[in-house]
Amino acid sequence: MVLFSIWVLAPFVGSLLLNALIAKRGAAPRTALQVAMLILAVASLALYGDTVLRPPVSQPVFRFVLLPVVSCVLIIVVVATAVFVSRYVHGRGTA
């Protein structure tokens, strides 16, 4: 049960750590991460709530295993894109 809790909480803890790391990067990456964190929280509540409120046809384990992975990938893609765009807009990416 402890490992499962760590697995489910990993995207949230990773988001908080990443938020502390990109604090010096500027407003765009920080805002993008905070929006991704909000979407992650709402999506997680919706998925877990749906699992609890509806009787499952099959085992809902796939949802619990897949959601943290998808969440981490979403956060990485959003922050990397925001950092890239921020650099490009500020003139570092122009040749």
C-alpha positions in Angstrom: 0.0 0.0 0.0 2.9 2.4 0.7 4.4 1.8 -2.7 1.1 2.4 -4.4 0.7 5.7 -2.5 4.2 6.8 -3.5 3.3 5.9 -7.1 0.1 7.9 -7.1 1.7 10.9 -5.3 4.9 11.0 -7.5 3.5 13.4 -10.2 2.4 15.9 -7.5 5.6 15.7 -5.6 7.6 16.0 -8.8 5.6 19.0 -9.9 6.3 20.8 -6.6 10.0 20.0 -6.9 10.1 21.2 -10.5 8.2 24.3 -9.5 11.0 25.1 -7.1 13.7 24.4 -9.7 12.2 26.6 -12.5 11.4 29.5 -10.2 14.4 31.4 -11.8 13.5 30.6 -15.4 10.8 33.3 -15.7 7.1 33.6 -15.7 6.2 31.5 -18.8 7.6 28.1 -17.6 6.3 28.6 -14.1 2.8 29.5 -15.4 2.8 26.6 -17.8 3.7 24.2 -14.9 1.1 25.6 -12.6 -1.6 25.2 -15.3 -0.4 21.6 -15.9 -0.6 21.0 -12.2 -4.1 22.3 -12.1 -5.1 20.1 -15.0 -3.4 17.2 -13.4 -5.3 17.7 -10.1 -8.7 18.0 -11.8 -8.1 15.0 -14.1 -6.9 12.9 -11.2 -9.9 13.7 -9.1 -12.2 13.0 -12.1 -10.6 9.7 -12.9 -10.4 8.5 -9.3 -13.9 9.8 -8.5 -15.3 7.9 -11.6 -13.6 4.8 -10.4 -15.2 5.1 -6.9 -18.7 6.2 -7.9 -19.3 3.8 -10.8 -19.2 0.1 -10.4 -16.3 -1.1 -12.6 -16.9 -3.6 -15.3 -13.4 -4.9 -15.0 -10.5 -4.2 -12.7 -9.6 -0.5 -12.7 -5.9 -1.1 -11.9 -4.9 0.1 -15.4 -6.2 3.6 -14.6 -4.2 3.8 -11.4 -1.0 2.5 -13.1 -1.3 4.7 -16.2 -2.3 8.0 -14.7 1.0 8.8 -12.9 3.0 8.0 -16.0 0.8 10.1 -18.3 0.9 12.9 -15.7 4.7 12.9 -15.5 5.0 12.9 -19.3 2.5 15.8 -19.6 4.4 17.9 -17.0 7.7 17.3 -18.7 6.4 18.1 -22.2 4.6 21.3 -21.0 7.6 22.6 -19.0 10.1 21.8 -21.8 7.9 23.5 -24.4 7.5 26.6 -22.2 11.2 26.8 -21.5 11.9 26.5 -25.3 9.3 29.1 -26.2 10.5 31.4 -23.5 14.1 31.2 -24.7 13.0 31.7 -28.4 10.8 34.7 -27.5 13.6 36.4 -25.5 16.0 36.2 -28.4 18.3 33.4 -27.4 17.0 31.1 -30.0 17.4 33.4 -33.0 20.3 33.0 -35.3 
